[in-house]
Amino acid sequence: MIKYIMSRRLYQRVLLGILACVVVFFIGYYILERISTMENPPLGNTMYIVIGSALMFTSGLGVVLVIKYLYDYKKKKERRERKRKKQKLFYLKNQKEKKSE
């Protein structure tokens, strides 16, 4: 599964990551709003409140990290391109010919 995801392009991976975070957020919201307000849930109300809140926080943090990764990737790519343009290529054969003349 991880090889399949990593073989995708960057924007497809970002969309998959954000989609996964949205799904986890709605699961956390469901747990927090529906299950924790039930009369007698199996593990107790407090446990479901903690689980729901943790899932919602984790998914929100995941979205922020995915967007930060995308932004950092763009900046890194631009920096690499600028660095590549600054380097001048020269060939040793041409240098030897110039020295001998």
Buried (B, 14 or more C-beta within 10 A) or exposed (E): EEEEEEEEEEEEBBEBBBEBBEEBBEBBBEBBEEBBEEEEBEEEBEBBBBBBBEBBEEBBEBBEEBEEBBEEEEEEEEEEEEEEEEEEEEEEEEEEEEEEE
